[in-house]
C-alpha cells in the first residue's frame, strides 16, 4: 500500500494481437500481467538497452578512418551538414586515439574501450545507423519510439504490450536513471504514449532507496495491511463492475496487488550485497570511476534473471554530447561505462542468458569528422551527426562478432547497408518473434504500430547465422 503512488507503471499486458480489429462498443479490451505468446518462436525474450544519451563519437570509438587522420588539421574536402553553425569549422579532426583489431572477428576497437575489446566476438557493431535529424530530442524519439515526434510509446512499452511479463512480482519494464540527472526529453524516454498507462516504464532510482516507500510503516505491517488492501480491493472491484470501461481503475487495482508482492521481491532483486567479490570486480564496483554505473548494470542483470522483460540504463543529460573538450570528456565517458557494459555481456553469457537477452549499446547520434569550437587543442569538440553513426548489439539472436555497414571514408554518411531506426526496430521485433503489423493498438480510430507505416526491413546481415555482407 505504501508504494501505491507508483501507480500503474509496473503493469503489463496486451490485447490479443491476432484478433480481429477492435470494434468500439462491441468488445471491451482488457489488459493484464500475463505473459503472451509471440507470433513465432522467438530468439529473444528480454532486453537491456544501455542508452548513451548525447551521441558517442563513432570516429573515435568503433569506426576508424585512416583517411581522416591523414587530413588532420586540413580543410575538409567535402560538404558538411552542421548543427551549430556558429561554432562550425571545416578543419578536419582526426582521431587522437589508436585502434586495434581484436578477437577472431578482427573488429577494430578504440583504445578508449579496452574492456569491450574482450567481448568483440559476442557483439555485432553496426556502423551504418541513420536517423537523419540532427537534434537530440527528435533523434532520441526516432531510436526509442519509432518516430521523431513526441508522445509515442517507447520501445519498452511496445514489447511489454505485445509480450507481457515473465514475472508477476516485479515491473516488466524498468528505466534506470543516472544520479546526475535525466537524459534529454526526461520521462518521455520511458513513456507509454497512448498505450494504456500500465505499459509505462517504472523508474528505479540511481541511489538508495532505489524504490521509495518500499517498506510499509510499522503500524501497517502484517495483517493490518493485508486486511486494509482486501477491503480496498472489494470497494474498487465493486465500482469497476459498475463502470467496466474504467481501465485506469483496473490498472490501479492490479497495482495494489503488485505493490504488495514487490515489498519482498524488489528488496531481494535490488540487493547486490549477496553477489560475489569476483562479480563486483568484473562490473568495476570496487573502483570509483565505475562503481555507480557498474551497480546499475549488475541490477539490470538481476532484474532480467527474475523475469523483467525490458531494462533501459541511461546516462545523464548530454553525457556524450562532446561539442568541446572531447580529448578529456570522451575518455571520461568511456571510463565510466566501458567496463560495466562489457561485464554485462560476460555475465549474461556465463549464466546462459545471453542467447535469449538482447544487449544494446548506443545513443541517438554520432559526431562529425571536423572540429567544432576551434579554440585550441584541448577545447575542440565534434558536432552532431545522425547521418552515419555506430552502435553495438549482442545476444538474443544477433550475430556474434564482426561489423555491419559502413560510412564514407570520413565517417560522415552511412553509405553501405544503411540501417535506419525503423530497420533496427523491425529486426528487434523479428528476434522477439513478433510480426510488426500484428503488434497493433487502436487509438483515435487508427491502427497504431511501432513502425507506423515506415518501410522497416529485417536486417539479415546482423541476425545470427546470416552471411557476412
C-alpha positions in Angstrom: 0.0 0.0 0.0 2.8 2.4 0.8 4.2 2.3 -2.7 0.9 2.7 -4.4 1.9 6.2 -5.7 4.0 4.4 -8.3 0.5 3.7 -9.7 0.3 1.8 -13.0 3.9 1.9 -14.1 4.5 -1.8 -13.3 1.6 -3.3 -15.0 1.8 -5.2 -18.3 -0.4 -7.0 -20.8 -1.7 -6.7 -24.2 -4.7 -7.2 -26.4 -4.7 -10.4 -28.4 -2.5 -9.3 -31.3 -4.0 -11.8 -33.7 -7.7 -10.9 -33.0 -9.9 -9.1 -35.5 -9.8 -5.2 -35.4 -11.2 -3.7 -32.3 -14.8 -2.5 -32.7 -15.8 0.2 -30.2 -18.9 -0.7 -28.3 -18.7 -4.4 -29.2 -15.7 -5.6 -27.3 -14.1 -4.1 -24.2 -10.3 -4.5 -24.3 -8.7 -6.0 -21.2 -5.1 -5.7 -20.0 -3.3 -8.0 -17.6 0.1 -9.1 -16.4 0.1 -12.5 -18.0 2.9 -13.5 -20.5 1.6 -13.5 -24.1 2.8 -15.9 -26.8 4.9 -14.4 -29.7 3.7 -14.8 -33.2 6.5 -17.3 -34.0 9.2 -19.0 -31.9 11.4 -16.1 -30.5 15.1 -16.0 -30.2 15.0 -13.1 -27.7 12.8 -12.9 -24.6 14.3 -10.0 -22.8 16.4 -6.9 -23.5 18.8 -4.5 -21.8 19.4 -1.2 -23.5 22.4 0.8 -22.4 21.5 4.2 -23.8 24.4 6.6 -24.2 22.5 9.8 -24.5 24.2 12.7 -26.3 25.9 10.9 -29.2 29.1 8.8 -28.8 31.7 9.7 -31.4 31.9 6.7 -33.8 35.0 8.0 -35.4 36.9 7.8 -32.1 35.4 4.5 -30.8 34.1 2.0 -33.3 34.6 3.3 -36.9 38.3 4.1 -37.6 39.0 6.4 -40.5 42.7 6.4 -41.6 41.9 8.8 -44.4 40.6 11.3 -41.9 43.8 11.0 -39.8 45.9 11.8 -42.8 43.9 15.0 -43.3 44.1 16.1 -39.7 44.2 19.9 -39.4 43.5 20.4 -43.1 40.3 21.7 -44.8 37.6 19.1 -45.2 37.4 18.1 -48.9 33.6 17.6 -49.0 30.3 19.1 -47.7 29.4 19.0 -44.0 25.9 19.4 -42.6 26.4 21.3 -39.3 24.0 21.5 -36.4 25.7 24.5 -34.7 26.8 26.9 -37.5 28.1 29.5 -35.0 30.9 27.1 -33.8 31.3 25.3 -37.1 34.7 24.7 -38.7 35.8 23.0 -41.9 39.0 21.8 -40.3 39.4 18.0 -40.1 39.8 16.5 -36.7 41.5 13.1 -36.9 41.0 10.7 -34.0 43.5 11.3 -31.2 43.2 7.6 -30.2 44.6 4.4 -31.7 42.6 1.5 -32.9 43.5 -2.2 -32.9 41.8 -5.4 -34.2 40.5 -7.9 -31.6 39.1 -11.4 -31.4 38.5 -13.9 -34.1 36.3 -11.3 -35.8 39.1 -8.8 -36.1 36.8 -6.0 -35.1 38.5 -2.6 -34.7 38.1 -1.0 -31.3 39.5 2.2 -29.9 42.0 2.2 -27.0 39.3 4.0 -25.1 37.2 0.8 -24.9 39.7 -1.8 -23.6 37.0 -3.9 -21.9 34.7 -4.0 -24.9 37.7 -5.4 -26.9 37.4 -8.5 -24.7 33.9 -9.3 -25.9 34.1 -8.3 -29.5 33.3 -11.9 -30.6 30.0 -11.7 -28.8 28.8 -8.4 -30.2 27.9 -7.0 -33.6 29.0 -3.5 -34.4 26.6 -1.6 -36.7 28.5 1.2 -38.4 25.7 2.5 -40.6 23.0 3.7 -38.3 20.9 6.6 -39.6 18.1 8.8 -38.3 18.7 11.9 -40.4 17.6 14.5 -37.9 20.4 16.3 -36.1 18.5 17.4 -32.9 18.8 15.3 -29.8 15.1 15.2 -28.9 13.9 14.1 -32.3 16.6 11.6 -32.8 16.0 10.1 -29.4 12.4 9.6 -30.2 13.3 8.0 -33.6 15.6 5.5 -31.9 13.5 4.9 -28.8 9.9 5.2 -30.1 10.0 4.9 -33.9 9.2 8.4 -35.0 10.8 11.8 -34.4 7.5 13.1 -32.9 6.9 13.3 -29.2 4.1 11.3 -27.5 4.6 7.9 -29.0 5.1 4.7 -26.9 8.7 3.8 -26.1 10.2 0.6 -27.3 9.9 -1.0 -23.9 6.2 -0.2 -23.8 5.6 -1.9 -27.2 7.5 -5.0 -26.1 5.7 -5.3 -22.8 2.3 -4.6 -24.5 3.0 -7.4 -27.0 4.5 -10.0 -24.7 3.5 -9.2 -21.2 5.8 -10.2 -18.3 7.5 -13.3 -17.1 7.1 -12.2 -13.5 4.1 -11.0 -11.5 6.1 -9.5 -8.6 8.4 -7.1 -10.4 7.9 -4.4 -13.0 8.2 -5.7 -16.6 9.6 -2.5 -17.9 12.3 -0.7 -15.9 14.1 2.6 -16.5 17.3 3.2 -14.5 18.3 6.8 -14.4 21.7 8.5 -13.8 22.3 10.1 -10.4 23.4 13.3 -12.2 20.1 13.9 -14.0 17.6 12.6 -16.6 18.5 12.4 -20.2 17.2 14.8 -22.8 13.3 14.5 -23.0 13.2 13.2 -19.5 10.3 10.9 -18.7 9.3 10.8 -22.4 12.1 8.2 -22.8 10.1 5.6 -21.0 6.6 7.0 -21.7 3.7 4.7 -22.7 2.3 7.3 -25.1 -1.3 6.4 -25.9 -0.9 2.8 -24.9 -2.6 2.1 -21.5 -0.6 3.6 -18.7 0.2 0.2 -17.3 2.9 -0.1 -20.1 4.9 2.9 -18.8 8.4 2.2 -17.6 9.0 2.1 -13.9 11.9 4.2 -12.7 14.3 2.6 -10.3 16.3 5.4 -8.7 20.1 5.6 -9.1 20.7 5.8 -5.3 19.3 4.1 -2.2 16.5 3.8 -1.6 16.0 2.8 -5.2 12.3 2.5 -4.7 10.8 5.0 -2.3 8.4 3.8 0.5 9.0 0.1 -0.3 8.7 -0.8 3.4 5.3 -0.1 4.9 5.3 1.8 8.2 5.3 -0.4 11.3 1.6 0.3 12.1 0.5 -1.1 8.7 2.7 -4.2 8.6 1.3 -7.8 8.7 -2.4 -8.4 8.9 -3.3 -4.7 9.2 -2.1 -4.0 5.7 -3.5 -7.3 4.4 -6.9 -6.6 5.7 -6.9 -3.0 4.5 -5.9 -4.0 1.0 -8.6 -6.7 0.9 -11.2 -4.2 1.9 -9.9 -1.6 -0.6 -9.9 -4.2 -3.3 -13.5 -5.1 -2.6 -14.6 -1.5 -2.9 -12.6 -0.9 -6.1 -13.9 -4.1 -7.7 -17.5 -3.2 -6.9 -17.0 0.2 -8.6 -15.2 -1.4 -11.6 -18.1 -3.9 -12.1 -20.4 -0.9 -12.4 -18.0 1.0 -14.6 -16.3 -1.6 -16.8 -14.6 0.9 -19.1 -12.5 2.5 -16.3 -9.3 0.9 -17.5 -7.2 3.2 -15.2 -9.0 1.9 -12.2 -8.5 -1.7 -13.3 -4.8 -0.9 -13.6 -4.6 0.6 -10.2 -6.4 -2.4 -8.6 -3.7 -4.6 -10.1 -1.0 -2.2 -9.0 -2.1 -2.6 -5.3 -1.6 -6.3 -5.7 1.8 -6.0 -7.4 2.9 -3.4 -4.8 2.3 -5.8 -2.0 4.3 -8.6 -3.7 7.1 -6.2 -4.5 7.7 -5.5 -0.9 9.5 -8.8 -0.8 10.6 -9.4 -4.4 12.0 -5.9 -5.1 14.1 -5.8 -2.0 15.7 -9.1 -2.9 16.2 -8.2 -6.6 17.8 -4.8 -5.8 20.1 -6.2 -3.1 23.5 -6.7 -4.7 25.3 -7.4 -1.4 24.8 -11.2 -1.9 26.9 -11.0 -5.1 30.5 -12.3 -5.0 33.6 -10.2 -4.8 34.6 -11.5 -8.3 31.3 -10.1 -9.7 32.0 -6.8 -8.0 35.4 -6.7 -9.7 34.0 -7.7 -13.1 31.5 -4.8 -13.0 34.0 -2.3 -11.6 32.0 -1.8 -8.4 35.3 -1.8 -6.5 36.6 1.2 -8.5 35.4 4.8 -8.0 35.1 5.6 -11.7 32.8 2.6 -12.5 31.1 1.9 -9.2 27.8 3.7 -9.8 27.3 2.6 -13.4 28.5 -0.9 -12.5 25.9 -1.2 -9.8 23.1 -0.3 -12.3 24.4 -2.8 -14.9 24.5 -5.5 -12.3 21.0 -4.7 -11.1 19.9 -4.9 -14.7 21.2 -8.4 -14.9 19.5 -9.4 -11.7 16.2 -8.0 -13.0 16.5 -9.9 -16.3 17.2 -13.1 -14.3 14.0 -12.6 -12.4 11.7 -12.2 -15.4 11.8 -8.5 -16.2 11.2 -8.0 -19.9 12.9 -4.7 -20.7 15.5 -2.7 -18.8 17.0 0.6 -20.1 20.0 2.1 -18.3 20.5 5.8 -19.1 23.4 8.1 -18.8 22.8 11.7 -17.7 21.7 14.6 -19.8 24.1 15.1 -22.8 26.8 12.9 -21.2 28.2 12.0 -24.7 27.4 15.4 -26.3 31.1 16.4 -26.8 30.9 19.7 -28.6 34.0 20.8 -26.8 36.9 19.4 -24.8 36.5 16.0 -26.4 40.1 15.0 -25.6 39.2 14.9 -21.9 35.4 14.4 -21.8 35.2 11.4 -24.2 37.8 9.3 -22.2 35.8 10.1 -19.0 32.5 8.9 -20.5 34.2 5.7 -21.7 35.9 5.1 -18.4 32.5 5.2 -16.6 30.7 2.8 -18.9 33.1 0.5 -20.7 33.9 -2.0 -18.0 30.3 -2.4 -16.7 28.9 -2.7 -20.2 31.4 -5.4 -21.2 30.8 -7.1 -17.8 27.0 -7.3 -18.5 27.7 -9.2 -21.8 30.2 -11.5 -20.0 27.9 -12.1 -17.0 24.8 -12.9 -19.1 26.8 -15.3 -21.2 28.3 -17.2 -18.3 24.8 -17.6 -16.8 23.3 -18.9 -20.1 21.1 -15.8 -20.5 22.8 -14.0 -23.4 21.3 -16.3 -26.0 17.8 -15.0 -25.1 18.7 -11.5 -23.9 19.4 -8.6 -26.3 22.0 -6.1 -25.1 22.1 -2.8 -26.9 24.7 -0.1 -26.5 24.4 3.3 -28.3 23.0 6.7 -28.4 20.8 8.8 -30.7 23.6 10.0 -32.9 27.3 10.2 -33.6 29.7 13.1 -34.3 31.1 14.9 -37.3 34.7 14.5 -38.7 35.6 18.2 -38.3 36.4 20.5 -35.5 33.7 22.3 -33.5 34.8 25.1 -31.2 38.2 25.7 -32.7 39.7 27.3 -29.6 42.8 25.3 -29.1 43.6 21.5 -29.0 42.2 21.0 -25.5 38.9 22.7 -26.2 37.9 21.3 -29.6 34.9 19.0 -30.0 32.7 17.5 -32.6 29.2 18.5 -33.7 26.1 16.2 -34.2 25.9 13.6 -36.9 22.8 11.4 -37.4 23.7 10.5 -41.0 26.1 7.7 -40.1 26.9 6.5 -36.6 27.7 3.3 -34.7 26.1 1.2 -32.0 26.6 -2.4 -31.0 24.2 -5.2 -30.2 24.7 -8.6 -28.6 22.7 -11.7 -27.7 19.1 -12.6 -28.4 19.7 -13.8 -32.0 22.0 -11.0 -33.1 25.1 -12.1 -35.0 28.2 -12.8 -32.8 31.3 -10.9 -33.9 32.1 -8.6 -36.8 30.7 -5.3 -38.2 27.9 -4.4 -40.4 27.5 -1.5 -42.8 29.9 1.3 -43.4 30.2 5.1 -43.5 32.1 7.0 -46.1 35.9 7.4 -45.8 35.4 10.3 -43.4 32.7 8.8 -41.2 30.0 11.4 -42.1 27.4 9.5 -44.1 26.3 5.8 -44.0 26.9 4.6 -47.5 26.8 0.8 -47.3 24.0 -1.3 -45.8 22.3 1.7 -44.2 20.3 0.8 -41.1 17.5 3.2 -40.4 16.0 3.3 -37.0 12.9 1.6 -38.3 15.0 -1.3 -39.7 16.6 -1.7 -36.3 13.1 -1.9 -34.8 11.8 -4.4 -37.4 14.8 -6.6 -36.6 14.2 -6.4 -32.9 10.6 -7.4 -33.3 11.6 -10.2 -35.6 14.0 -11.6 -32.9 11.3 -11.3 -30.3 9.1 -13.4 -32.6 6.7 -10.6 -33.4 5.2 -9.5 -36.6 5.3 -5.7 -36.7 1.9 -5.5 -38.5 0.3 -7.6 -35.8 1.5 -5.6 -32.8 -1.3 -3.1 -33.1 -3.1 -0.7 -30.8 -6.2 1.1 -31.9 -6.1 4.8 -31.0 -8.3 7.5 -32.3 -9.8 5.1 -34.8 -6.4 4.3 -36.2 -4.4 1.1 -36.0 -1.1 2.2 -34.4 2.2 0.2 -34.7 5.8 0.8 -33.7 6.9 1.1 -37.4 3.9 3.3 -38.2 3.9 2.5 -41.9 7.6 3.2 -42.3 9.4 0.7 -44.6 11.3 -1.2 -41.9 13.0 -4.3 -43.0 14.7 -7.1 -41.0 18.4 -6.6 -41.4 19.5 -10.2 -42.1 23.2 -9.2 -42.0 23.1 -8.6 -38.2 21.0 -11.7 -37.4 22.8 -14.8 -36.2 23.8 -17.3 -38.8 23.3 -14.8 -41.6 26.2 -14.5 -44.0 28.5 -11.5 -43.7 27.7 -8.7 -46.1 
